[in-house]
Amino acid sequence: MERILNIIRAEDFNVALTNLLIDLYSSDYEKYFEELWFDEKIIDKLSSEELDKLTKVAAIIEYVGNRQPKAKLYEWIYSSKLKLEEPYTPGVEKESLQRIKRIIFAPREFCIRNVFFEEESIRPV
């Protein structure tokens, strides 16, 4: 649970998220997925900002985990409480065609949470 709290409470969330991605795509990814346990009861106690961040983290964990053959995915990532009210599409203008395309063609892991990262930005280089 500590790893998740450290990510959502990090001074720089984007850096913490990038470090998580590096770990989840590493050769030791199984170990890092094991560290991602989180007590679902805590979700109700999070601030709205922390809840938004946890939702983004859950989307990434599920997305990467579904593509890593031995990744352990905990139940908390499927919580119905982890969904943003407004679509989150970082790096694109709100009224742009690029945003609409990202939303329409997004993988299921993103759609169910209203979180729409560009897939290329969360894949390893």
C-alpha positions as CSV (number, residue, x, y, z in Angstrom):
1,M,0.0,0.0,0.0
2,E,2.9,2.3,0.7
3,R,4.1,2.3,-2.9
4,I,0.7,3.5,-4.1
5,L,0.4,6.2,-1.5
6,N,3.9,7.4,-2.3
7,I,2.9,7.8,-5.9
8,I,-0.4,9.6,-5.4
9,R,1.2,11.9,-2.7
10,A,4.4,12.5,-4.5
11,E,5.7,16.1,-4.9
12,D,5.8,15.4,-8.7
13,F,3.1,13.0,-9.7
14,N,4.4,12.7,-13.3
15,V,7.9,11.7,-12.2
16,A,6.4,9.1,-9.8
17,L,4.2,7.8,-12.6
18,T,7.2,7.6,-14.9
19,N,9.2,5.6,-12.3
20,L,6.2,3.2,-11.9
21,L,6.1,2.6,-15.6
22,I,9.9,1.9,-15.7
23,D,9.4,-0.7,-12.9
24,L,6.4,-2.3,-14.5
25,Y,8.2,-2.7,-17.8
26,S,11.4,-3.9,-16.2
27,S,12.7,-7.5,-16.3
28,D,11.7,-7.7,-12.5
29,Y,8.2,-6.5,-13.2
30,E,6.6,-9.4,-11.2
31,K,8.2,-8.1,-8.0
32,Y,6.9,-4.5,-8.7
33,F,3.4,-5.7,-9.4
34,E,3.4,-7.5,-6.1
35,E,4.2,-4.2,-4.3
36,L,1.0,-2.6,-5.6
37,W,-1.5,-3.9,-3.0
38,F,-3.8,-1.2,-1.7
39,D,-6.6,-1.4,0.9
40,E,-9.8,-0.5,-1.0
41,K,-11.3,0.9,2.2
42,I,-8.8,3.8,2.0
43,I,-10.4,5.0,-1.3
44,D,-13.2,6.7,0.6
45,K,-10.8,8.6,2.8
46,L,-8.8,10.1,-0.1
47,S,-9.0,13.7,-1.1
48,S,-10.5,14.4,-4.6
49,E,-7.0,15.1,-5.9
50,E,-5.6,11.8,-4.5
51,L,-8.6,10.0,-5.9
52,D,-8.0,11.4,-9.4
53,K,-4.4,10.4,-9.2
54,L,-5.3,6.9,-7.9
55,T,-7.7,6.5,-10.8
56,K,-4.9,7.3,-13.3
57,V,-2.5,4.9,-11.5
58,A,-5.1,2.1,-11.6
59,A,-5.6,2.6,-15.4
60,I,-1.9,2.4,-16.0
61,I,-1.4,-0.6,-13.7
62,E,-4.3,-2.5,-15.4
63,Y,-3.1,-1.5,-18.9
64,V,0.5,-2.6,-18.4
65,G,-0.5,-5.6,-16.3
66,N,-2.8,-7.0,-19.0
67,R,0.2,-7.0,-21.3
68,Q,2.7,-8.6,-18.9
69,P,2.1,-12.4,-18.7
70,K,2.8,-12.9,-15.0
71,A,1.6,-9.6,-13.6
72,K,-0.4,-9.7,-10.4
73,L,-3.4,-7.4,-10.5
74,Y,-5.1,-6.7,-7.2
75,E,-8.9,-6.2,-6.8
76,W,-8.7,-2.5,-5.8
77,I,-7.8,-1.5,-9.4
78,Y,-11.2,-2.6,-10.5
79,S,-13.1,-0.4,-8.0
80,S,-16.1,1.4,-9.5
81,K,-15.0,4.5,-7.4
82,L,-12.0,4.9,-9.7
83,K,-13.6,6.9,-12.6
84,L,-13.1,10.5,-13.4
85,E,-16.1,12.7,-14.0
86,E,-14.5,14.5,-17.0
87,P,-12.3,12.8,-19.6
88,Y,-8.6,13.2,-18.8
89,T,-6.6,13.7,-22.0
90,P,-3.2,15.1,-21.2
91,G,-1.3,17.0,-23.9
92,V,-4.2,17.7,-26.2
93,E,-6.6,20.6,-26.6
94,K,-10.0,20.1,-25.1
95,E,-11.9,20.8,-28.4
96,S,-9.4,19.0,-30.7
97,L,-9.9,16.2,-33.1
98,Q,-6.8,14.5,-31.6
99,R,-8.7,14.4,-28.2
100,I,-11.8,12.9,-29.8
101,K,-9.7,10.2,-31.6
102,R,-7.9,9.4,-28.4
103,I,-11.2,8.9,-26.5
104,I,-12.8,6.8,-29.3
105,F,-9.8,4.5,-29.9
106,A,-8.6,4.1,-26.3
107,P,-8.1,0.7,-24.8
108,R,-10.8,-0.6,-22.4
109,E,-8.5,0.0,-19.3
110,F,-8.6,3.7,-20.0
111,C,-12.2,4.0,-21.2
112,I,-13.8,2.5,-18.1
113,R,-12.1,5.2,-16.0
114,N,-12.4,8.2,-18.3
115,V,-8.6,8.4,-18.4
116,F,-7.1,8.7,-21.9
117,F,-3.3,8.6,-22.0
118,E,-1.7,8.4,-25.4
119,E,-0.6,4.8,-25.6
120,E,2.8,5.6,-27.1
121,S,3.6,7.8,-24.0
122,I,3.2,4.9,-21.6
123,R,5.1,2.2,-23.6
124,P,8.8,1.5,-23.0
125,V,11.2,3.1,-25.5
